[in-house]
Amino acid sequence: MEERKDTAAVQKMRVDRAASSLCMAYLLIAFFAFGLAALAGVLQGLVRGGMVTLPGGINYYQLLTAHGVLMGLVFTTFFIIGFLISGVARTTGGALTPGSLRLGWIGWALMTVGTLIGVVTILRNDASVLYTFYAPMKASPYFYIGTALLVVGSWIAGIGIIASYRAWRKRNPGKTSPLFSFMAVATIVLWFIATIGVAVSVVFLLIPWSFGWVDRVNVLLTRTLFWYFGHPLVYFWLMPAYIAWYVNIPRIIGGKLFSDALARLAFLLLILFSIPVGFHHQLTEPGVSADWKFVHVILTFAVVIPTLMTAFSLFAVFETTGRAKGAKGLFGWFAVLPWKDVRFFAPMIGMLAFIPAGAGGIINASNQLNQVVHNTIWVTGHFHLTAATSVTLTFFGVSYWLIPALTGRTLTAGINRLGILQTVLWTIGMLIMSGSMHYLGLMGAPRRTAYTTYGDSAAALGWMPYHQLMAIGGVLLFLAAALMVGIVIYLAFFAPKGMTEYPIGEEAAGALATPRILERWPVWIGISVFLILIAYGMPIMDQVTHVPPGSPPIRTW
């Protein structure tokens, strides 16, 4: 009888073998892209700092495009889909439905083919249009086709995630769904709505234009549709990190989730407020009225609400857990948290980095302050604090337990210590690089430029020490990235065999019941569509009906 209980407990911890194989396929592609992106990134930093000269056949903007696309689109999307699939499988019974499994593999295949097509065009120097690939610079049409396949593949995998969630709800009528599964669906819903913009731009504007089927393209419309997608993309990265913070970290530290209802509401508010805000990226854009920019700025600041809800919930978990372990005094609980456990340490550093990252976001979205930092390397520094620190460190922390859980291996004490070192190295490198970027931006240094002294301008020469400091930070980041890739390979293939728990936190006793309205998806999706129509309906209609002259394809390299 006791043995049967132990077997049931083990099964409860596991994701079944078929789902685990699918998830690992996504994670391995993710970290392969991450390694290539890190190499492109360090070379890019060394070139901008004037510390190396690239050999013939490779240019700075080629590296810039490769780094941005591989890190910002490929690494994140593959990792997120793999992570979400694993959590949905784990919390809905350990296995995916057969249909979800098939959709997951179809999505993986399309995403992988799309990635390969995109990478080949970048390596051939036929797509040096940067991560923000809107017009008028033109890439090879196959770059856009690769991007479309990546997005479509993620849609198919996302449908599989939703199908497993719906199957659980049919089996459990009237019950509140597992929090991880709910959050996974919320993330996919946001992704579906957000990627409509880039899909329309790529399929109906950029591909015909790049093939030469039309002579000119509406530049303003391609930019608007990109940023309709580009800002919620940040929340597509952040929401899985939030899932780890809300659901997995409490279990890792031996605590309880503060409030299931608060967590669900925060995710629904992220869907509502993170999409109709793209014009705050276009505050200096001609052709968009100041009134509509003001509406988008207001909605941008509304995203602060679910962010603060998340911060409150997480630190409530940390304090209650610490005090339950005997911590005394106002901040004694902070000291008893498991700082020597990389599964907690890496995401916690990411959480702390989100404080200055969020403050920088408020500056970027403020109309007056944006005029100072717009199109400077300050924006790149902010981006690296959010995506490359808060999100990426959380993904690292997740990997330390997720990969062993999926492969039937264990995180050894030695790899845990190596992970702490990797996290510290990444954090120091990012502080140096991102800090230099922020300072250079305030000095007026532009983003997206290779090494230049602008004819030995005194101002530009004054920037160079900070560019070199930025490159030094990039070298530290590359070393940390190489270490992380090595750790991933070890955990996937060489770590000792054993059982690793898939940590799913439980709600604290006495928490308020979760209102059923929070799982009425038609209501929340309907409100989101309504807000999007208000924020984008008239401006896009104006851009379509009052078409500017348009631009022919431009190739600057």
N, C-alpha and C positions, 0 to 999 in steps of 0.2 A: 504493500500500500504506500509506504514511504517512498519507494523507488518510483512509483507511478506519479506521485506528487512532484518529485524532482524532475521527471521527464516533462511534465506539463509546464513547469517553471522554465525549463530550458526552451521549450517550444515557444513560450510567450516572449522570450527574449530575441527570437530569431526572425530573420527574413528568409523565406524558402529559397532553395538553390537556384531555381529558374529566375526569380526576381533578382537575386543577388548577382547572377551572371550579367543580367541586363544592366543593372546599376553600375557594375564594375566596368562594363564596356563604355559607358558614358564618362566615368571618372578618369579612365586611362587616356581617352582622347582629350579630356579637359587638361590634364597635366602635361600631355605632350605639347598642346598648344601653349600652355603656360611657359614651358621651358623655352620654346622658340621665341615667344614674346619677350621673355626676360633677356635673351641674347640680343634681340633687336633693340630693346630699351637701353641696355648698357652701352652699346655702340652709338646709339643716338646721343646719349648724354656726353660721351667722350668727344664726339664730333662737335657738338654745340659748345663745349668748353675749349675747343681748339687743341685738344690733347692727342688726337689721332687724325689721320687722313684716310678716308676710305679708298680701297683699291678701285680701279676702273670697273665699270659695270654695275656698281652699287651706289645709289645716291641717298642722301639724308632723308628725303621725303618718302622714299621706298621703305626705309626702316621705320619711319614715323607711322606710315600706314600699316605696316605689318604689326608693329607693337600695339597700336590702338585696336585694330580689328581682331587680332588673335587674343589679346587680353580682355578687351571690353565686350566683345561679342561671342567669340568661340569658347574661351575658357569658362566664362561665367555661365553661358547658356547650357553647355554640356554638364558642368558641375551641378547647376541648379536642378536640371531635369533629373539627373541621376539621384541626387539627394532627395528630391520630392518623391520620386518613385519608391525609393527605399522606405521612406517614412510612411507613405500611404499603405504599402504592402504590410509593413510591421504593425500598423495600428488598425488595419481592417481585417486582421486574421492571420498575417504572416505571409500570404501569397496574393498575387494579383489575379484578377479574373483572366481566363484564357484570351479573351478579346483585348484586354488591356496589355497583356504581354506581347501579343502580335503587333499592336499599335506602337508599343514602345520600341520594338526592333525596327519597324518600318520607319519610325521617326529618326532613330539613330542612323539608319542607312542613308536617308535623305540628308540629314545634317552633316554626316561625314563626307558624302559626295560634294555637297555644297561648299564645305570647308576646303576640300582639296582643290576644287575649281578656283575658289577665291585666292588661295595661297599661290597657286601656279601663276595666276595673272599678276599678282603682286611681285613674285620672284622674277617674272619676265619684264617687270617695269611697265606693265600695261595698266596699272591701277593705282598709281601714286596720288590718290585723291584724298588721302587721309581718312581717319575714322569717321569724320563728319562728311559723308560722301555726296552731299547735295551739289546741284549745278552752281556755276557754269563749268567747273572742271569736269572732264569726261574720262571715265575709265573704260576699259574694254567691256563690251556688253556681257561677256562671260563672268566678269566680276559681279555684276548685278544679278545675273542668273544664279550664281553661287550663293549670293546673299538671300535670294528668294527661296532657294532650296533649304537653306539653314532655317529660315523662318517657318516655312511650310512643315518641315520635319518636326520642329518644336511644337507646332500646332497639333500634329497627329499624336505625338507623345503626350501632350497636354490633354487631348481628348481621352486617351487611355487612363490618365490619372483621374479625370472626372468620372469616367465609367466605373472605376473601382469604388470611388466614393459613393456614387449613386447605388451601386449594388449593395454596399453595406447598409445604406439607409433603407433599402427595400427589405433587407433581412432583419432590420431592427426598427420597425415603425414606431414613431413616437419618442425614440431615444435621441439624445444629443450626440452628434457625431464626434469621433475622436478629434481633439483639438489640432493635432498635426495635420490630419486629413483636411479639416476645414481650412486651415491656413494655406495648405498646398493648393487647394481649389481657388482660394482668394488670389493667390499669386498667379495662377494660370489665367484666371479671369482678367486680371489687370494686364497680363501679357497679351492675351487675345485682343483686348480693346486697343491697347497701345500700338501693337504692330500693324493694325489696319492702316495707319497712316503711312508707314514706311513701305508696306506692301503695295498700296495704291501708287505711291511715288515711283517705286522701282518698276512695277509691271506696266503702268499706263503712261509714265512720263520718261523715265530714264532709259529703259531698254529700247523703246522705239527710237529715241533720240540718239542713243549710242550706236545703234545699227545703221543710222542714217535714213530711217524710214520717214522721219520728219526733220526739217532743217533747224528748227529752233525749239527751245523749251522755256516754259514759264519758271524763271529762276525763283521768284518770290514764293510760288506755290510749292516748289520742291523743298525750299528751306522751311516753310511752315509745316509741311507734312513730316519732314524729318524731326523737327523739334516737338511736334505733337507726340512723336515716338521717343525722342531723345531724352526728355526729362523723366517720364515714367519708367524708362529703362533703368534709371538709377534706383527706383523703388523695386523694380524686378530683381535687382541685385540685393537690395537691403532686406526685402521681406523674407527670403530664406535665412538670412543672418538673424533676423528677428525671431524666426521659428526656432532656431538653435538657442537663442537667448531665452525665449519664453518656455520652451518645451524640454529641451535636452539639458541645459545647464542646471536647472533646479535638481534634477536627478543626480547629476555628476557631483554636485556639492552636498548632497544629502538633505536637500530642502524640499519645499512644496511650492507649487505654482500659486501665486497670490490670488488671481481671479481669472477664471476661464472666461467669464462674460466680458471683462475689461479687455482681455487679449483679443477676443473676436471682434469687439467693437472697434478697437484700434486698427485692425486689418481692413475692416469695411470702410473706415474713414480714409485709409490710405488709398483705396480704390477710388473713392469719391473725389479726393482733393489732389491726387498726384498726376492726373491726366490733363485736365483743362487748364494748364499753366504754361504752355510752351512759349508764349510770347515774352516771358521774362528772359528768355535767351535771345530775344530779338528786340531788345529795348532801343537799340540804335538803328534798327532796320527801317529804311524808308518804305512806304507802302502799307504800313500797319498803323492805324490811328492810335493816338495817345490814349483814347478812352478804352479801347480794347486791351491795350497794354496794362492799363490800370486795373481792369477786371482780373487779368491773369496774375498780376502781382498780389492782389488781395487773396486769391485762391492759393497762391504759392505760400503765403504766410499761414493759411489755414492748416497746412501740413504739419505745422508745429504742434497742433493739438494731439494727434495720435503719437507723435514722437515723444512729447512730454508724458503722455499716458504710459508709454513703454518704459521710459526712464523711471517713473514712479514705481511701476510694477516690479521692475527688475531689482531696484535697490531695496524695495520692501522684502523681496525674497532673500537678498543677501543679508539684510539686517536680522530678519526673523531666524534665519538659519544660524547665523553667528551667535545670536543670543541663546538659541536652543542648545548650542555647544558650550555655553557657560561664559560667553564674552561679557565684560562689564564696561561701564563708561559710555560716553557718547559715541565714540568711534571704535570701540574695542572689537566689535563684530568684523570690522574691515581686516583686522590682523589675522583672524582665525580662518579666513577663507583659504581654500587649498591652492595657494600660489605656486606650489611645486608640482602641480598636476597640469601638464600642458593642455589638456582638454578644457580646462578652465582658464588657464593663464593667457593663452593666445586670444580667445574671444573677449576676455575681460580687457585686454589692452586695446582691442578693437572698439569696445564700448567706450572706453575713456577717450580714445582718439576722436570719437564721433562728437564730442563736446565742442572742440575748436572747429571741426569740420562743419557742424551745423551752424556755428556762428559765421563762418565764411560764406555759407549758403545764403544767410540773411543779407549779407553785404552784396552778394552777386545779384540778388533779386530786388534790391532797393534801387529805385530809379536813379536817384542822385549819386549814390555811391558806386553804382554800376558804371557810370560815366568815367570814373577814375580807373577802374580795373578791367573794363571791357577789352577783350582781345589782347590782354597782357598775359604773361606767364603766371600771374596770380591765379587765374582761372585753372590752369593746369595743376598748380599746387593744391588748390581746393579739391579738385577732382581726385588727386592722389590720396588726400586724407580720407575721403569718403570711400571710394571704390577700392583703392589699393591698400588701405589700412583697415578701416572698420570692417568692410566686407571680406577682403582677402584674408586677414588674420582670423576671422571667424571661420572661413572655409578651411583654413589650415587646421584650426582646432577641431573642427568636425571630422576632418580626414583622419586624425589620430585615433578616433574610435570607430568611425564608419567603415574604413577599409578593413581593419581586423574583423569587425562584426560581419562583413559581407564575405570575407575569404576564410573564416574559421581560424583566425590566427589571433595573436595577443600582442599588446603594446608592452614591450619590456621596459624595465627601469632604465636601461641604457639609452634606448630610443626616446624615452620620456625626457631624460636630461638633454639629449641632443636636440629635441624639439624645443625645450626652453631656450637653448642657445640659439637655435634658428629664429625663434620669435624675437629675442633680444636683438639679434643682428638685423633682422628686417625692420624692427622699430627704430633703431638708431639710424639705419640707412635712410628710412623714410623721413625721420625728423630733420636730418641734414638736407636731404634733397627737397622735400616739400617746403621746409623753412626758407631755403635759398630761393625757391620759386616765388613764394609769397613776397619776400623782400624785393626781389628783382621786379616783380609786377608793380609794386608801389613806386619803384624807380623808373617805371615806364618801359621795361624790356618787353618786346612783343612775344607772343607765343607762335608756334609753328614756323620757326625760322632756323636755318642752319647757322653754322659759325660765320659771323661777320663782325667787323669793327666799324661798318658803315663809313668807310673812308677814313679810319682812325679818328672818328668823332670822340671828343673828350668824354661825352656821356657814355657811349658804348664801351670805351676802354675801361671806364669805371665799373661796368657790369662784369667784366671778365673774371675777376677773382671769385665772384659768387657763382658764375657759370661753372668754374672749375670745382668749387665746393659742391655744387649740385652734381657734377660728374662723379666726385668721390662718394657721395651718398648713393649714386646709382651703382657703383662698383660693389658697395656693401650689400645692396639689394640683390644684385646678381649672385653674389656668393650665397646669400640666404636662399635665393630661389633654387640654385643648384643643389644645395643641401636638402631643400624640401622635396625636390624631384627624386633625389636618392632615397630619402626616407619613404616616400610613396612606393617606390619600387620594392624596397625591403619589406614594408608592411604587406604589400600585395602578394609577394612571391617567396619571401625568405624568412619571415618572422616565425617564431615557434607556433606550432599548432595549438589550438585551445579555443575556449568559448569566451567571446567578448560580448558583453551586454550591449544591446541597442537601447540607450537611455531615454526613457519616456517619463517625464515628470507627472506627478499626480497633484490634483488641486488640494489646497489647504482645507482642513476641516473648518466648517462654519462659513465658508464663502457663499455668497448669494447664488441662487440658481440662475442658470443661463436662460435668458428670455428666448422663446422660440422664434420671435421675429428676426433674430440675428441669422437664422438659417433659411429665411425666405428670400432666396436669391433673385427672383424676378423683381422684388421691391428694390433691392440695392442696385442691381444692374440698371433698372429703369431710372433711378435717381442719377446714376452716373451718366447715362446717355443724355438725360435732360440737361445736366450741367455742361456736358460737352457741346450739345447743340447751342446752348446759350453762349458759351465762350468762343466757339469756332464757327457756328452756322453762318452768321452774317459776314465775318471777315473772309472766309473761304469763298462764299458766294461772290463777294466783291472781287476777289482775286481771279475768279474764273470768268465772271462776266465783263470785267474791265481788264482784259489781258494786256499786260505790258508788251513791248515789242518782242521780248524773248531773246535768248542768247544762242548763238551757234556753239558747237562743242569747242572747248578750249583745253589745250594740252600745254602745260607750262614746263614740262620736263623732257 
